[in-house]
Amino acid sequence: MIALSRTKHEAAVIRKVFKGEPEAYRYLVEQYQPMVYAVALAHTGNIYLADKVVVATFKDGFDRLVSLTDPKRLGMLLCTVAQGEAEKLVGRRTADWNKPRKREGDPPIDMKWVQSELIDPLNEELGSFTVQERKGILLHAFCGLSVKNIAAALKIERKEAEEDLARTRENIEKALLKEVVNTLYPEVNNKERLVAIMTEVAGPFVAEKAAQETRIGKSKRRLIPMIVAVSTVIVLTIGGYFGYRAFVSIISDTQADDDTTIASRNEGETEPETEGETAQAEAEAEGEGETKPPVIPSNYTIEGRVVDRRFPQDGIPSLKVIVADQETETDYYGAFVIRGVPKGQHFVTIKYGDSVLVENRRMNTEGRNSSVEITVDERIPARFLFQGRVFDRNTKEPIEVFEVATCKDFPDMLQPYLLKRFREQRHPEGIVNDRFVTLGDYTMYVRSRGYAPFPLQFTIDENWDLHRVYEFPLYRSATLEAVVYGPNELSISGAAVMPRQGTVHGTAAGKIDYMSTDSMGRFTLYTLPIGIQSFLIYHIEHGTGRAIVELEPGKTTQIKIQLPRKGALTGDITINGKPAKFSEFKRRTSGSGVDLTRSINYNAPGQYEVVITPEPVTIMAAVNPIDGCSWFDRRMELNAVVVMEEPTWLDFNFSAGPGTIYGDVSLRETAPRAVFVEIVYNLGKDSQRERILYDLGTTSSFRLTDLPLGSGTFHLYASPRSMSKTDFASARALMDRKEQSFELDAANTSVQIDVAL
């Protein structure tokens, strides 16, 4: 009855929020802070990150209340949102991802001491368990959730939750876990966090009202007399009830021949109105010797989906689903519904033809069943068949044994060296065979022993050619050897080496990092794709560093990586994604520039570091072209605020794009002897710009390609006499000039500008 009352109250609170009373959201934050905190701590293992995840979860949860159809699933919704926020925070790893949230006042506990003395030892004990198991034990410890409630919150089977909880409780030191829960209680039930959340979702006035009305942080002494009084009433009520039963029993023994009168009186009474009264009446009837056959209702349904294991969003149609002697087929989206089954758990069998794909999968009539993931192979009906050929790029000889993994929607970079779902294939001619059930954009990676993973992008549409054979020319594998140093120039052991790009699904399907540095600060990676690879190096004490490396097939690349110092200005320096160095680096002050080019330290390929005074600065940086660039000078003007507490990241990424500007030039109705073009892009607020200079020579028409998309200004300079690139800077003020604004975007990637001077 208490749980039912709480659910009704939460439903009423949600209705108030929908009616424009955001202050009612305070009650939900009070109730679910411990649950969300437990999930966040299980994912991150850090109380600073858990605190940030809780705030982000309730902020996002407020917006998602509109999608909640059943108030009983509020806990499940918040746990799911917390999991996504934790993965987002840990996966993206921005510059301040591991910094504490800014608070109004000091935390209620010594956060640093708790992390080092309690949380870190707890993480060591939980290290061998999965995230799901860690969430289960922490939900039980912080919230007292039962196995049934843990299974509902995590959307797993009850038996699985029971096994996970039993396994973790057996291997975790109970005294340590109890001390963590007791110590973190004021942090878990945190009034300051509640006010911060309400400020985010409803504004400062509602947050101030919530701070006055919340029960978090208030004394609970006044509850003791009330509890004693309620307990006394309950005891007296129970005693009176049993006294009344004893009195009725005595009278019934002395007046046994009046049973018919009592029976007739009972027939005139109304039926019990609540489930508790009904159960009591049935128990009394059984005690009197009246037996009735149980009636099992069969008006419940089982719903689910059958999906491709590689792409959980893609359902598989036309599969036979058998439940409780009933069967149906999955629809176009892989979904199925079977009605008219008894309430409770059932075993589901999935078949196609005579092949049994899944057997004895447990599903429940209550709650949402997780999708059934199956491997799409020759037993599965697939609309689209894929064929390819794997061979050595140099010798052209087929590779007989190889591994295949596929992702969807053209990610920037999949971690094939992290992904666990590579499947081995063998063919004497190196033929790749795969099957797909839906349309879409795909990236397939093929790798083999001694060869680097090779990506191939393709699109499956209604005009898919079943007979086309794609080629996978594999390069010999590249090797990266590196040594990691701290800001003090001493090598670091235990630093995590991670990729900088990728998809959430790609990372979740594998793991978060490649490896950690050894006792000498070294690491070696063998099976990396050929080309440009970007890395993050993270150490809990020394901070974060970066490296951008261009790998060549069959070669070993050796680099050094030094983590930046606190108070330094640091970041990327690349041209078209490749690591580069500055030709000029100036700090602008009072209209003039202070040259800092000789003060730059390149910590790693593609990363610079320079120490300057901590204050707001404007940096003017220039680079020289590399092979394939048609411009002769390119520079950026960027702003930053340098601080002493941590490195300040300012990236200079000079990239190409699909934009084109073309046109004709005439100078006093004749062809000029010297033409220069300057493209100026506006990079946002505070006069941040990027400038690109071209020497067009004695041209009467021009075509500038590989320009990045964006808006800016086109400047054309012309002269009737010849002029070199070195003379342009001093002579530009006297040259004939034409200026025109432009805008390049995905819809219009080219602009025509004709100039007559």
PEFENMO-V273868 format. One record per pair of residues at least 12 apart in sequence whose C-alpha atoms are under 7 Angstrom apart, sorted by the first residue. I is the first residue (numbers start at 1). GAP is how many residues later the second one is. If there is no record, write none. Layout:
BEGIN
i | gap
I | GAP
I | GAP
END
This chain:
BEGIN
i | gap
7 | 64
7 | 65
10 | 61
11 | 60
13 | 12
22 | 180
23 | 183
23 | 187
26 | 184
29 | 165
33 | 155
33 | 156
34 | 108
34 | 109
34 | 154
34 | 155
35 | 104
35 | 108
36 | 18
36 | 42
36 | 43
36 | 46
37 | 13
37 | 17
37 | 151
38 | 97
38 | 100
38 | 101
38 | 104
39 | 40
39 | 43
39 | 44
39 | 96
40 | 13
40 | 14
40 | 42
40 | 43
40 | 46
42 | 89
42 | 92
42 | 93
43 | 43
43 | 88
44 | 42
45 | 78
46 | 69
47 | 68
48 | 52
49 | 49
52 | 49
53 | 29
53 | 32
53 | 33
54 | 28
55 | 142
56 | 29
57 | 21
57 | 24
57 | 25
57 | 28
58 | 139
59 | 138
59 | 141
59 | 142
61 | 17
61 | 20
75 | 78
76 | 76
76 | 77
76 | 78
79 | 74
104 | 88
108 | 78
108 | 79
109 | 78
118 | 62
125 | 47
133 | 31
133 | 32
133 | 35
136 | 14
136 | 29
137 | 28
137 | 31
141 | 40
142 | 39
147 | 14
147 | 15
189 | 27
190 | 26
191 | 25
191 | 26
195 | 12
195 | 15
195 | 16
296 | 46
297 | 45
297 | 46
298 | 42
298 | 43
298 | 44
298 | 45
299 | 40
299 | 41
299 | 42
299 | 43
300 | 39
300 | 40
300 | 41
300 | 42
300 | 43
300 | 65
301 | 36
301 | 37
301 | 38
301 | 39
301 | 40
301 | 64
302 | 35
302 | 36
302 | 37
302 | 62
302 | 63
303 | 33
303 | 34
303 | 35
303 | 66
304 | 31
304 | 32
304 | 33
304 | 65
304 | 67
305 | 29
305 | 30
305 | 31
305 | 66
305 | 67
306 | 28
306 | 29
306 | 65
306 | 66
306 | 67
307 | 27
307 | 64
307 | 65
307 | 66
307 | 67
308 | 65
308 | 66
308 | 67
308 | 68
309 | 64
309 | 65
309 | 66
314 | 19
314 | 124
315 | 18
315 | 19
316 | 16
316 | 17
316 | 18
316 | 121
317 | 13
317 | 14
317 | 15
317 | 16
317 | 17
318 | 12
318 | 13
319 | 31
319 | 32
319 | 33
320 | 30
320 | 31
320 | 32
321 | 27
321 | 28
321 | 29
321 | 30
322 | 26
322 | 27
322 | 28
323 | 23
323 | 24
323 | 25
323 | 26
324 | 17
324 | 22
343 | 22
344 | 20
344 | 21
344 | 22
345 | 17
345 | 18
345 | 19
345 | 20
346 | 16
346 | 17
346 | 18
347 | 13
347 | 14
347 | 15
347 | 16
348 | 12
348 | 13
348 | 14
348 | 15
349 | 12
355 | 24
376 | 59
377 | 58
382 | 53
382 | 54
382 | 55
383 | 53
383 | 54
384 | 51
384 | 52
384 | 53
384 | 82
385 | 49
385 | 50
385 | 51
385 | 81
386 | 47
386 | 48
386 | 49
386 | 80
387 | 44
387 | 45
387 | 46
387 | 47
387 | 81
387 | 82
387 | 83
388 | 43
388 | 44
388 | 45
388 | 81
388 | 82
388 | 83
389 | 41
389 | 42
389 | 43
389 | 80
389 | 81
389 | 82
389 | 83
390 | 40
390 | 41
390 | 81
390 | 82
390 | 83
391 | 39
391 | 81
391 | 82
391 | 83
392 | 81
392 | 82
392 | 83
393 | 80
393 | 81
393 | 82
398 | 31
398 | 32
399 | 31
400 | 26
400 | 27
400 | 28
400 | 29
400 | 30
401 | 24
401 | 25
401 | 26
401 | 47
402 | 22
402 | 23
402 | 24
402 | 44
402 | 45
402 | 46
403 | 19
403 | 20
403 | 21
403 | 22
403 | 43
403 | 44
403 | 45
404 | 18
404 | 19
404 | 20
404 | 41
404 | 42
404 | 43
405 | 16
405 | 17
405 | 18
405 | 39
405 | 40
405 | 41
406 | 36
406 | 37
406 | 38
406 | 39
407 | 35
407 | 36
407 | 37
408 | 33
408 | 34
408 | 35
409 | 31
409 | 32
409 | 33
410 | 31
410 | 32
410 | 33
411 | 91
411 | 92
412 | 89
412 | 90
413 | 88
413 | 89
414 | 88
414 | 89
414 | 92
415 | 87
415 | 91
416 | 37
417 | 110
417 | 111
418 | 92
418 | 93
418 | 96
419 | 87
419 | 90
419 | 91
420 | 89
420 | 90
439 | 21
439 | 22
440 | 19
440 | 20
440 | 21
441 | 17
441 | 18
441 | 19
442 | 15
442 | 16
442 | 17
443 | 12
443 | 13
443 | 14
443 | 15
444 | 12
444 | 13
450 | 26
450 | 27
451 | 23
451 | 24
451 | 25
451 | 26
452 | 22
452 | 23
452 | 24
452 | 25
452 | 26
452 | 75
452 | 76
452 | 77
452 | 78
453 | 75
453 | 76
454 | 18
454 | 20
454 | 75
475 | 78
476 | 77
476 | 78
477 | 49
477 | 50
477 | 51
477 | 76
477 | 77
478 | 48
478 | 49
478 | 50
478 | 52
478 | 73
478 | 74
478 | 75
478 | 76
478 | 77
478 | 78
479 | 46
479 | 47
479 | 76
479 | 77
479 | 78
480 | 44
480 | 45
480 | 46
480 | 76
480 | 77
480 | 78
481 | 42
481 | 43
481 | 44
481 | 76
481 | 77
481 | 78
482 | 40
482 | 41
482 | 42
482 | 76
482 | 77
482 | 78
483 | 38
483 | 39
483 | 40
483 | 76
483 | 77
483 | 78
484 | 37
484 | 38
484 | 76
484 | 77
484 | 78
485 | 36
485 | 76
485 | 77
485 | 78
486 | 56
486 | 76
486 | 77
487 | 75
487 | 76
487 | 77
487 | 78
491 | 29
491 | 30
492 | 28
492 | 29
493 | 24
493 | 25
493 | 26
493 | 27
493 | 28
494 | 22
494 | 23
494 | 24
495 | 21
495 | 22
495 | 42
495 | 43
495 | 44
496 | 17
496 | 19
496 | 20
496 | 21
496 | 41
496 | 42
496 | 43
497 | 16
497 | 17
497 | 18
497 | 19
497 | 38
497 | 39
497 | 40
497 | 41
498 | 14
498 | 15
498 | 16
498 | 37
498 | 38
498 | 39
499 | 14
499 | 35
499 | 36
499 | 37
500 | 34
500 | 35
500 | 36
530 | 21
530 | 22
530 | 23
531 | 19
531 | 20
531 | 21
532 | 16
532 | 17
532 | 18
532 | 19
532 | 46
533 | 15
533 | 16
533 | 17
534 | 13
534 | 14
534 | 15
535 | 12
535 | 13
543 | 20
544 | 19
545 | 17
545 | 18
545 | 19
546 | 61
547 | 14
547 | 57
547 | 58
547 | 59
547 | 60
548 | 31
548 | 57
548 | 58
549 | 30
549 | 56
550 | 28
560 | 44
561 | 42
561 | 43
562 | 41
562 | 42
564 | 45
564 | 83
565 | 82
566 | 78
566 | 79
566 | 80
566 | 81
567 | 44
567 | 47
567 | 75
567 | 76
567 | 77
567 | 78
567 | 79
567 | 80
567 | 81
568 | 41
568 | 42
568 | 43
568 | 44
568 | 79
568 | 80
569 | 40
569 | 41
569 | 42
569 | 73
569 | 78
569 | 79
569 | 80
569 | 81
570 | 38
570 | 39
570 | 40
570 | 77
570 | 78
570 | 79
570 | 80
571 | 36
571 | 37
571 | 78
571 | 79
571 | 80
572 | 34
572 | 35
572 | 36
572 | 79
572 | 80
572 | 81
573 | 33
573 | 34
573 | 35
573 | 78
573 | 79
573 | 80
574 | 32
574 | 78
574 | 79
574 | 80
575 | 78
575 | 79
575 | 80
576 | 78
576 | 79
576 | 80
577 | 78
579 | 26
579 | 27
580 | 26
581 | 42
582 | 39
582 | 40
582 | 41
583 | 39
583 | 40
583 | 41
584 | 13
584 | 37
584 | 38
584 | 39
585 | 12
585 | 35
585 | 36
585 | 37
586 | 33
586 | 34
586 | 35
587 | 30
587 | 31
587 | 32
587 | 33
588 | 30
588 | 31
614 | 28
614 | 29
614 | 30
615 | 26
615 | 27
615 | 28
616 | 24
616 | 25
616 | 26
617 | 22
617 | 23
617 | 24
618 | 19
618 | 20
618 | 21
618 | 22
619 | 18
619 | 19
619 | 20
620 | 15
620 | 16
620 | 17
620 | 18
621 | 14
621 | 15
621 | 16
622 | 12
622 | 13
622 | 14
623 | 12
631 | 61
631 | 62
631 | 63
632 | 61
632 | 62
633 | 59
633 | 60
634 | 57
634 | 58
634 | 59
635 | 55
635 | 56
635 | 57
636 | 53
636 | 54
636 | 55
637 | 51
637 | 52
637 | 53
638 | 50
638 | 51
639 | 49
655 | 53
656 | 50
656 | 51
656 | 52
657 | 49
657 | 50
657 | 51
657 | 52
658 | 48
658 | 49
658 | 50
658 | 91
659 | 46
659 | 47
659 | 48
659 | 49
659 | 50
659 | 85
659 | 90
659 | 91
660 | 44
660 | 45
660 | 46
660 | 47
660 | 89
660 | 90
660 | 91
661 | 42
661 | 43
661 | 44
661 | 89
661 | 90
661 | 91
662 | 40
662 | 41
662 | 42
662 | 89
662 | 90
662 | 91
663 | 38
663 | 39
663 | 40
663 | 89
663 | 90
663 | 91
664 | 36
664 | 37
664 | 38
664 | 90
664 | 91
665 | 35
665 | 36
665 | 89
665 | 90
665 | 91
666 | 34
666 | 89
666 | 90
666 | 91
667 | 89
667 | 90
668 | 89
671 | 29
672 | 26
672 | 46
672 | 47
672 | 48
673 | 24
673 | 25
673 | 46
673 | 47
673 | 48
673 | 49
674 | 23
674 | 24
674 | 44
674 | 45
674 | 46
674 | 47
674 | 48
674 | 49
675 | 20
675 | 21
675 | 22
675 | 23
675 | 24
675 | 42
675 | 43
675 | 44
676 | 18
676 | 19
676 | 20
676 | 40
676 | 41
676 | 42
677 | 16
677 | 17
677 | 18
677 | 38
677 | 39
677 | 40
678 | 13
678 | 14
678 | 15
678 | 16
678 | 36
678 | 37
678 | 38
679 | 12
679 | 13
679 | 14
679 | 34
679 | 35
679 | 36
680 | 12
680 | 32
680 | 33
680 | 34
681 | 29
681 | 30
681 | 31
681 | 32
682 | 29
682 | 30
709 | 35
709 | 36
710 | 33
710 | 34
710 | 35
711 | 31
711 | 32
711 | 33
712 | 29
712 | 30
712 | 31
713 | 26
713 | 27
713 | 28
713 | 29
714 | 25
714 | 26
714 | 27
714 | 28
715 | 23
715 | 24
715 | 25
716 | 21
716 | 22
716 | 23
717 | 18
717 | 19
717 | 20
717 | 21
718 | 17
718 | 18
718 | 19
719 | 16
719 | 17
736 | 21
END
